[in-house]
Amino acid sequence: MAIFSHDDPAAHHSDTLRLEAFSDGVFAIAITLLIIEIGVPHVDSERSLTHALLHLWPSYFGYAVSFLTIGIMWANHHYMFKDIQRVDHTLLVLNLLLLMGIAFVPFPTAVVAQYVHAGHHQTEAALTYGCTFVVIAVFFNALWLYASRGMRLIDEHVSVSRVRSRTRRYLPGPLLYAIGLPFAFVSAWITLGLYAALALFWLIPYED
């Protein structure tokens, strides 16, 4: 068994791989739990199962938006750690905070699915959903900014221009999600539509 010193590059690389593996597991569980939140409708022989399934469309919508958003976060987390070579305690804590937010997503998704179609408490449901994404985006940026400040934990082969380009792409996230919050007081669907549009926009390939 190889023994690595604290400053050995191989040891740092091993720590990064462990962090990524753990993070991938949390992302996978969170994205899987989304579908579990969609309950199977129970209908008797006198009611239409088709109608009951169609009645669940807010759940399908919430599932799709949350699935895409978590998937995009996972992809960006993966790309981020292509540039991060070392891990320290603060980075681990910031990554845990990000994962805590990701793991929480199925709950506000279920809240939105239940109340946005109920005709009441729509505003609170949309605000809960939106605030969750704002907090996640803040944690995501904190993780990247901590690692990249002064090239603190960045691979020596990564250029400063690449780091700046990635920073410019990540920074607007919290603001864009926050913009959707006031619209919840007008219509929850405006807020949810904005988040759906953001998810589709961020699916567009981006080159650093």
Short mmCIF file of the C-alpha atoms (twelve columns), coordinates in Angstrom:
data_MODEL
# 
_entry.id   MODEL 
# 
loop_
_atom_site.group_PDB 
_atom_site.id 
_atom_site.type_symbol 
_atom_site.label_atom_id 
_atom_site.label_alt_id 
_atom_site.label_comp_id 
_atom_site.label_asym_id 
_atom_site.label_seq_id 
_atom_site.Cartn_x 
_atom_site.Cartn_y 
_atom_site.Cartn_z 
_atom_site.pdbx_PDB_model_num 
ATOM 1   C CA . MET A 1   0.000   0.000  0.000   1 
ATOM 2   C CA . ALA A 2   1.400   3.378  -1.037  1 
ATOM 3   C CA . ILE A 3   1.829   5.997  1.680   1 
ATOM 4   C CA . PHE A 4   1.498   9.624  0.619   1 
ATOM 5   C CA . SER A 5   2.920   12.584 2.425   1 
ATOM 6   C CA . HIS A 6   0.610   15.561 3.065   1 
ATOM 7   C CA . ASP A 7   2.274   17.534 0.261   1 
ATOM 8   C CA . ASP A 8   2.388   14.686 -2.248  1 
ATOM 9   C CA . PRO A 9   0.398   15.646 -5.422  1 
ATOM 10  C CA . ALA A 10  -0.970  12.099 -5.576  1 
ATOM 11  C CA . ALA A 11  -2.421  12.497 -2.088  1 
ATOM 12  C CA . HIS A 12  -4.141  15.729 -3.069  1 
ATOM 13  C CA . HIS A 13  -5.517  14.074 -6.208  1 
ATOM 14  C CA . SER A 14  -6.859  11.187 -4.132  1 
ATOM 15  C CA . ASP A 15  -8.675  13.626 -1.818  1 
ATOM 16  C CA . THR A 16  -10.244 15.362 -4.803  1 
ATOM 17  C CA . LEU A 17  -11.454 12.067 -6.233  1 
ATOM 18  C CA . ARG A 18  -12.997 11.086 -2.894  1 
ATOM 19  C CA . LEU A 19  -14.814 14.421 -2.680  1 
ATOM 20  C CA . GLU A 20  -16.122 14.037 -6.220  1 
ATOM 21  C CA . ALA A 21  -17.256 10.458 -5.624  1 
ATOM 22  C CA . PHE A 22  -19.131 11.426 -2.463  1 
ATOM 23  C CA . SER A 23  -20.671 14.434 -4.215  1 
ATOM 24  C CA . ASP A 24  -21.754 12.329 -7.183  1 
ATOM 25  C CA . GLY A 25  -23.542 10.001 -4.775  1 
ATOM 26  C CA . VAL A 26  -25.473 12.855 -3.163  1 
ATOM 27  C CA . PHE A 27  -26.410 14.316 -6.545  1 
ATOM 28  C CA . ALA A 28  -27.592 10.889 -7.719  1 
ATOM 29  C CA . ILE A 29  -29.717 10.283 -4.611  1 
ATOM 30  C CA . ALA A 30  -31.280 13.764 -4.738  1 
ATOM 31  C CA . ILE A 31  -32.157 13.470 -8.408  1 
ATOM 32  C CA . THR A 32  -33.648 10.001 -7.826  1 
ATOM 33  C CA . LEU A 33  -35.772 11.142 -4.881  1 
ATOM 34  C CA . LEU A 34  -37.523 13.614 -7.169  1 
ATOM 35  C CA . ILE A 35  -39.515 10.894 -8.890  1 
ATOM 36  C CA . ILE A 36  -40.392 9.223  -5.583  1 
ATOM 37  C CA . GLU A 37  -42.201 12.418 -4.593  1 
ATOM 38  C CA . ILE A 38  -44.700 11.830 -7.416  1 
ATOM 39  C CA . GLY A 39  -47.276 9.577  -5.818  1 
ATOM 40  C CA . VAL A 40  -49.250 6.990  -7.761  1 
ATOM 41  C CA . PRO A 41  -52.901 8.123  -7.968  1 
ATOM 42  C CA . HIS A 42  -55.475 5.833  -6.404  1 
ATOM 43  C CA . VAL A 43  -58.742 5.671  -8.342  1 
ATOM 44  C CA . ASP A 44  -61.705 3.384  -8.206  1 
ATOM 45  C CA . SER A 45  -63.406 1.727  -11.169 1 
ATOM 46  C CA . GLU A 46  -65.765 4.677  -11.635 1 
ATOM 47  C CA . ARG A 47  -63.030 7.273  -12.066 1 
ATOM 48  C CA . SER A 48  -60.613 7.780  -14.942 1 
ATOM 49  C CA . LEU A 49  -57.009 6.855  -14.332 1 
ATOM 50  C CA . THR A 50  -56.039 8.965  -17.344 1 
ATOM 51  C CA . HIS A 51  -57.663 12.026 -15.780 1 
ATOM 52  C CA . ALA A 52  -55.917 11.338 -12.484 1 
ATOM 53  C CA . LEU A 53  -52.546 11.028 -14.202 1 
ATOM 54  C CA . LEU A 54  -53.082 14.250 -16.140 1 
ATOM 55  C CA . HIS A 55  -54.080 15.976 -12.897 1 
ATOM 56  C CA . LEU A 56  -50.526 15.356 -11.659 1 
ATOM 57  C CA . TRP A 57  -49.017 17.592 -14.340 1 
ATOM 58  C CA . PRO A 58  -47.660 20.119 -11.783 1 
ATOM 59  C CA . SER A 59  -45.663 17.256 -10.271 1 
ATOM 60  C CA . TYR A 60  -44.261 16.374 -13.707 1 
ATOM 61  C CA . PHE A 61  -43.367 20.019 -14.315 1 
ATOM 62  C CA . GLY A 62  -41.634 20.381 -10.947 1 
ATOM 63  C CA . TYR A 63  -39.820 17.105 -11.496 1 
ATOM 64  C CA . ALA A 64  -38.516 18.193 -14.899 1 
ATOM 65  C CA . VAL A 65  -37.309 21.620 -13.717 1 
ATOM 66  C CA . SER A 66  -35.655 20.230 -10.585 1 
ATOM 67  C CA . PHE A 67  -34.119 17.304 -12.472 1 
ATOM 68  C CA . LEU A 68  -32.569 19.603 -15.056 1 
ATOM 69  C CA . THR A 69  -31.380 22.073 -12.427 1 
ATOM 70  C CA . ILE A 70  -29.731 19.400 -10.294 1 
ATOM 71  C CA . GLY A 71  -28.259 17.848 -13.438 1 
ATOM 72  C CA . ILE A 72  -26.783 21.172 -14.499 1 
ATOM 73  C CA . MET A 73  -25.368 21.709 -11.010 1 
ATOM 74  C CA . TRP A 74  -23.798 18.246 -11.162 1 
ATOM 75  C CA . ALA A 75  -22.268 18.921 -14.590 1 
ATOM 76  C CA . ASN A 76  -20.816 22.259 -13.448 1 
ATOM 77  C CA . HIS A 77  -19.523 20.652 -10.255 1 
ATOM 78  C CA . HIS A 78  -17.796 18.064 -12.434 1 
ATOM 79  C CA . TYR A 79  -16.258 20.739 -14.680 1 
ATOM 80  C CA . MET A 80  -15.225 22.797 -11.658 1 
ATOM 81  C CA . PHE A 81  -13.218 19.945 -10.209 1 
ATOM 82  C CA . LYS A 82  -11.387 19.472 -13.476 1 
ATOM 83  C CA . ASP A 83  -9.618  22.688 -12.498 1 
ATOM 84  C CA . ILE A 84  -9.356  22.110 -8.739  1 
ATOM 85  C CA . GLN A 85  -6.307  20.058 -7.827  1 
ATOM 86  C CA . ARG A 86  -6.217  20.275 -4.028  1 
ATOM 87  C CA . VAL A 87  -8.699  20.027 -1.177  1 
ATOM 88  C CA . ASP A 88  -8.564  21.627 2.253   1 
ATOM 89  C CA . HIS A 89  -10.935 21.717 5.227   1 
ATOM 90  C CA . THR A 90  -12.742 24.891 4.171   1 
ATOM 91  C CA . LEU A 91  -13.390 23.524 0.700   1 
ATOM 92  C CA . LEU A 92  -14.816 20.336 2.209   1 
ATOM 93  C CA . VAL A 93  -17.166 22.359 4.412   1 
ATOM 94  C CA . LEU A 94  -18.316 24.535 1.498   1 
ATOM 95  C CA . ASN A 95  -18.899 21.439 -0.613  1 
ATOM 96  C CA . LEU A 96  -20.962 19.907 2.200   1 
ATOM 97  C CA . LEU A 97  -23.110 23.049 2.368   1 
ATOM 98  C CA . LEU A 98  -23.683 22.805 -1.383  1 
ATOM 99  C CA . LEU A 99  -24.648 19.141 -1.093  1 
ATOM 100 C CA . MET A 100 -26.982 19.941 1.803   1 
ATOM 101 C CA . GLY A 101 -28.834 22.305 -0.515  1 
ATOM 102 C CA . ILE A 102 -28.914 19.775 -3.345  1 
ATOM 103 C CA . ALA A 103 -30.282 17.056 -1.055  1 
ATOM 104 C CA . PHE A 104 -33.037 19.449 0.079   1 
ATOM 105 C CA . VAL A 105 -34.407 20.065 -3.449  1 
ATOM 106 C CA . PRO A 106 -36.930 17.168 -3.489  1 
ATOM 107 C CA . PHE A 107 -38.804 18.765 -0.574  1 
ATOM 108 C CA . PRO A 108 -39.589 22.184 -2.133  1 
ATOM 109 C CA . THR A 109 -40.289 20.385 -5.410  1 
ATOM 110 C CA . ALA A 110 -42.993 18.354 -3.652  1 
ATOM 111 C CA . VAL A 111 -44.328 21.500 -1.962  1 
ATOM 112 C CA . VAL A 112 -44.643 23.299 -5.304  1 
ATOM 113 C CA . ALA A 113 -46.279 20.290 -6.953  1 
ATOM 114 C CA . GLN A 114 -48.884 20.071 -4.205  1 
ATOM 115 C CA . TYR A 115 -49.787 23.723 -3.724  1 
ATOM 116 C CA . VAL A 116 -49.240 25.463 -7.046  1 
ATOM 117 C CA . HIS A 117 -52.264 23.624 -8.461  1 
ATOM 118 C CA . ALA A 118 -54.345 23.830 -5.300  1 
ATOM 119 C CA . GLY A 119 -55.328 27.471 -5.730  1 
ATOM 120 C CA . HIS A 120 -53.963 28.544 -2.360  1 
ATOM 121 C CA . HIS A 121 -50.504 29.006 -0.811  1 
ATOM 122 C CA . GLN A 122 -49.034 29.273 -4.298  1 
ATOM 123 C CA . THR A 123 -46.882 32.255 -3.384  1 
ATOM 124 C CA . GLU A 124 -45.328 30.555 -0.366  1 
ATOM 125 C CA . ALA A 125 -44.680 27.396 -2.367  1 
ATOM 126 C CA . ALA A 126 -42.955 29.292 -5.183  1 
ATOM 127 C CA . LEU A 127 -40.891 31.315 -2.689  1 
ATOM 128 C CA . THR A 128 -39.768 28.135 -0.918  1 
ATOM 129 C CA . TYR A 129 -38.748 26.641 -4.249  1 
ATOM 130 C CA . GLY A 130 -36.956 29.760 -5.436  1 
ATOM 131 C CA . CYS A 131 -35.155 30.463 -2.169  1 
ATOM 132 C CA . THR A 132 -33.768 26.930 -2.247  1 
ATOM 133 C CA . PHE A 133 -32.161 27.559 -5.627  1 
ATOM 134 C CA . VAL A 134 -30.827 30.949 -4.500  1 
ATOM 135 C CA . VAL A 135 -29.114 29.357 -1.495  1 
ATOM 136 C CA . ILE A 136 -27.680 26.532 -3.614  1 
ATOM 137 C CA . ALA A 137 -26.328 29.023 -6.156  1 
ATOM 138 C CA . VAL A 138 -24.717 31.043 -3.339  1 
ATOM 139 C CA . PHE A 139 -23.029 27.920 -1.946  1 
ATOM 140 C CA . PHE A 140 -21.902 26.925 -5.434  1 
ATOM 141 C CA . ASN A 141 -20.284 30.307 -6.000  1 
ATOM 142 C CA . ALA A 142 -18.719 30.305 -2.538  1 
ATOM 143 C CA . LEU A 143 -17.139 26.930 -3.321  1 
ATOM 144 C CA . TRP A 144 -15.676 28.110 -6.605  1 
ATOM 145 C CA . LEU A 145 -14.575 31.543 -5.393  1 
ATOM 146 C CA . TYR A 146 -12.808 30.056 -2.397  1 
ATOM 147 C CA . ALA A 147 -10.947 27.505 -4.525  1 
ATOM 148 C CA . SER A 148 -10.057 29.964 -7.287  1 
ATOM 149 C CA . ARG A 149 -9.127  33.077 -5.284  1 
ATOM 150 C CA . GLY A 150 -5.438  33.652 -5.847  1 
ATOM 151 C CA . MET A 151 -5.447  30.285 -7.675  1 
ATOM 152 C CA . ARG A 152 -5.444  28.822 -4.149  1 
ATOM 153 C CA . LEU A 153 -6.495  25.259 -4.992  1 
ATOM 154 C CA . ILE A 154 -6.382  25.395 -8.786  1 
ATOM 155 C CA . ASP A 155 -4.276  23.106 -10.924 1 
ATOM 156 C CA . GLU A 156 -1.092  24.873 -11.986 1 
ATOM 157 C CA . HIS A 157 -1.824  24.074 -15.632 1 
ATOM 158 C CA . VAL A 158 -5.111  26.006 -15.605 1 
ATOM 159 C CA . SER A 159 -4.835  29.523 -17.004 1 
ATOM 160 C CA . VAL A 160 -6.012  32.639 -15.198 1 
ATOM 161 C CA . SER A 161 -8.240  33.498 -18.163 1 
ATOM 162 C CA . ARG A 162 -9.997  30.139 -17.867 1 
ATOM 163 C CA . VAL A 163 -10.633 30.728 -14.162 1 
ATOM 164 C CA . ARG A 164 -12.011 34.211 -14.852 1 
ATOM 165 C CA . SER A 165 -14.247 32.879 -17.606 1 
ATOM 166 C CA . ARG A 166 -15.673 30.244 -15.275 1 
ATOM 167 C CA . THR A 167 -16.197 32.857 -12.553 1 
ATOM 168 C CA . ARG A 168 -18.115 35.116 -14.940 1 
ATOM 169 C CA . ARG A 169 -20.378 32.221 -15.855 1 
ATOM 170 C CA . TYR A 170 -21.128 31.218 -12.260 1 
ATOM 171 C CA . LEU A 171 -21.552 34.621 -10.583 1 
ATOM 172 C CA . PRO A 172 -24.946 35.600 -12.095 1 
ATOM 173 C CA . GLY A 173 -26.603 32.420 -10.761 1 
ATOM 174 C CA . PRO A 174 -27.815 33.684 -7.350  1 
ATOM 175 C CA . LEU A 175 -29.058 36.952 -8.854  1 
ATOM 176 C CA . LEU A 176 -30.935 35.231 -11.676 1 
ATOM 177 C CA . TYR A 177 -32.708 32.923 -9.251  1 
ATOM 178 C CA . ALA A 178 -33.425 35.827 -6.890  1 
ATOM 179 C CA . ILE A 179 -35.014 37.828 -9.723  1 
ATOM 180 C CA . GLY A 180 -37.756 35.213 -9.896  1 
ATOM 181 C CA . LEU A 181 -38.777 35.620 -6.240  1 
ATOM 182 C CA . PRO A 182 -40.737 38.916 -6.462  1 
ATOM 183 C CA . PHE A 183 -42.777 37.515 -9.358  1 
ATOM 184 C CA . ALA A 184 -44.159 34.887 -6.981  1 
ATOM 185 C CA . PHE A 185 -46.341 37.631 -5.480  1 
ATOM 186 C CA . VAL A 186 -47.849 38.195 -8.938  1 
ATOM 187 C CA . SER A 187 -48.071 34.589 -10.109 1 
ATOM 188 C CA . ALA A 188 -46.236 31.474 -8.969  1 
ATOM 189 C CA . TRP A 189 -46.215 30.340 -12.584 1 
ATOM 190 C CA . ILE A 190 -44.086 33.298 -13.644 1 
ATOM 191 C CA . THR A 191 -41.459 32.304 -11.091 1 
ATOM 192 C CA . LEU A 192 -41.576 28.639 -12.086 1 
ATOM 193 C CA . GLY A 193 -41.517 29.532 -15.778 1 
ATOM 194 C CA . LEU A 194 -38.407 31.636 -15.236 1 
ATOM 195 C CA . TYR A 195 -36.644 28.765 -13.490 1 
ATOM 196 C CA . ALA A 196 -37.624 26.414 -16.294 1 
ATOM 197 C CA . ALA A 197 -36.205 28.894 -18.823 1 
ATOM 198 C CA . LEU A 198 -32.955 29.167 -16.831 1 
ATOM 199 C CA . ALA A 199 -32.629 25.376 -16.751 1 
ATOM 200 C CA . LEU A 200 -33.043 25.195 -20.527 1 
ATOM 201 C CA . PHE A 201 -30.645 28.096 -21.067 1 
ATOM 202 C CA . TRP A 202 -27.912 26.492 -18.990 1 
ATOM 203 C CA . LEU A 203 -28.228 23.317 -21.034 1 
ATOM 204 C CA . ILE A 204 -26.590 25.199 -23.886 1 
ATOM 205 C CA . PRO A 205 -22.967 24.040 -24.254 1 
ATOM 206 C CA . TYR A 206 -20.404 26.533 -23.031 1 
ATOM 207 C CA . GLU A 207 -16.710 26.611 -23.802 1 
ATOM 208 C CA . ASP A 208 -14.278 28.166 -21.330 1 
# 
